[in-house]
Amino acid sequence: MSITEQKPSLSTLEKQELYRLLAENKRIDGRSPLQYRNINVQLDYIEKAEGSAFVELGNTKILAAVKVGVALPFADTPNEGILIVNAELVPLASPVFEPGPPSEESISLARYV
């Protein structure tokens, strides 16, 4: 028999508040259902990168950059290039952040990208 983690359910007060907001056609943060968060995009954010962008979506901040270099291919794949992806989560972005080498979440995110 496997044990599955049970997610906490909403309290009665939380449910009542959500029903009230739904009736008023609002989200928890006060936006209407079809209203987007503010978005800001700054291209070429990092001067030393071949390409970069800094994106703000509401309170979420994302930095993406591309660095290109010429290198020798691996011996077992002499006709192929190399693509290395790195993803990092800052402490406030992840409730399970720990300093040190990349977490499994960061590695999984980098593989997904």
C-alpha positions as CSV (number, residue, x, y, z in Angstrom):
1,M,0.0,0.0,0.0
2,S,1.5,3.4,-1.0
3,I,1.2,6.5,1.1
4,T,0.2,9.6,-0.8
5,E,0.7,13.1,0.6
6,Q,-2.6,14.8,1.2
7,K,-2.7,18.4,0.3
8,P,-4.2,20.8,2.8
9,S,-7.8,21.6,2.1
10,L,-9.3,25.1,2.3
11,S,-10.8,26.3,5.5
12,T,-14.5,27.3,5.6
13,L,-13.5,31.0,5.7
14,E,-11.2,30.6,2.7
15,K,-14.0,28.9,0.7
16,Q,-16.5,31.6,1.7
17,E,-14.0,34.3,0.5
18,L,-13.4,32.5,-2.8
19,Y,-17.2,32.1,-3.4
20,R,-17.6,35.8,-2.6
21,L,-14.9,36.8,-5.1
22,L,-16.4,34.5,-7.8
23,A,-19.8,36.1,-7.3
24,E,-18.1,39.6,-7.7
25,N,-16.2,38.4,-10.8
26,K,-12.9,39.0,-9.2
27,R,-9.6,37.2,-8.5
28,I,-7.9,37.1,-5.1
29,D,-5.6,39.9,-6.1
30,G,-8.5,42.1,-7.2
31,R,-8.1,41.6,-11.0
32,S,-11.1,40.6,-13.1
33,P,-10.9,37.0,-14.6
34,L,-9.7,38.3,-18.0
35,Q,-7.3,40.9,-16.7
36,Y,-3.6,40.2,-17.1
37,R,-0.8,41.1,-14.7
38,N,1.5,43.9,-15.8
39,I,4.3,42.7,-18.0
40,N,7.6,44.4,-18.7
41,V,10.3,43.0,-21.1
42,Q,13.8,44.4,-21.3
43,L,15.9,42.9,-24.1
44,D,19.7,42.8,-24.2
45,Y,19.7,43.0,-20.4
46,I,23.2,41.4,-20.0
47,E,25.9,43.1,-22.1
48,K,28.3,40.2,-22.1
49,A,25.6,37.7,-23.4
50,E,24.9,37.1,-27.0
51,G,21.2,37.5,-26.2
52,S,19.3,38.2,-23.0
53,A,16.0,39.3,-21.6
54,F,14.6,40.4,-18.2
55,V,10.9,39.8,-17.8
56,E,8.6,41.0,-15.0
57,L,5.2,39.4,-14.9
58,G,3.4,40.9,-11.8
59,N,5.8,40.2,-9.0
60,T,7.6,37.4,-10.8
61,K,11.0,38.2,-12.3
62,I,12.7,36.1,-14.9
63,L,16.2,36.5,-16.4
64,A,17.2,34.5,-19.4
65,A,20.5,34.7,-21.3
66,V,22.3,32.9,-24.1
67,K,26.0,32.6,-24.2
68,V,27.7,31.1,-27.3
69,G,31.2,29.8,-27.7
70,V,33.2,27.7,-30.1
71,A,34.4,24.4,-28.6
72,L,35.7,21.0,-29.7
73,P,32.9,18.4,-30.0
74,F,32.8,15.3,-27.9
75,A,34.8,12.4,-29.4
76,D,31.8,10.2,-29.6
77,T,29.7,12.8,-31.5
78,P,32.2,14.7,-33.7
79,N,29.5,16.1,-36.0
80,E,27.2,17.5,-33.3
81,G,27.3,20.6,-31.2
82,I,26.7,21.0,-27.5
83,L,23.8,22.7,-25.8
84,I,24.0,23.3,-22.0
85,V,21.0,24.6,-20.2
86,N,21.1,25.9,-16.6
87,A,18.1,26.9,-14.5
88,E,18.4,28.5,-11.0
89,L,15.8,29.2,-8.5
90,V,16.4,31.9,-5.9
91,P,15.5,31.3,-2.3
92,L,12.2,33.2,-2.4
93,A,11.1,31.4,-5.6
94,S,11.2,28.0,-4.1
95,P,10.0,26.8,-0.7
96,V,12.6,24.0,-0.7
97,F,15.6,26.1,-1.7
98,E,19.0,24.9,-0.3
99,P,22.3,26.5,-0.9
100,G,24.9,24.4,-2.8
101,P,24.8,22.5,-6.0
102,P,21.7,22.7,-8.2
103,S,18.6,21.0,-6.7
104,E,16.7,18.2,-8.5
105,E,14.0,20.9,-9.3
106,S,16.6,23.1,-11.1
107,I,18.1,20.1,-13.0
108,S,14.6,18.9,-14.0
109,L,13.7,22.5,-15.1
110,A,16.9,22.8,-17.2
111,R,16.2,19.4,-18.8
112,Y,12.6,20.4,-19.6
113,V,13.8,23.7,-21.2
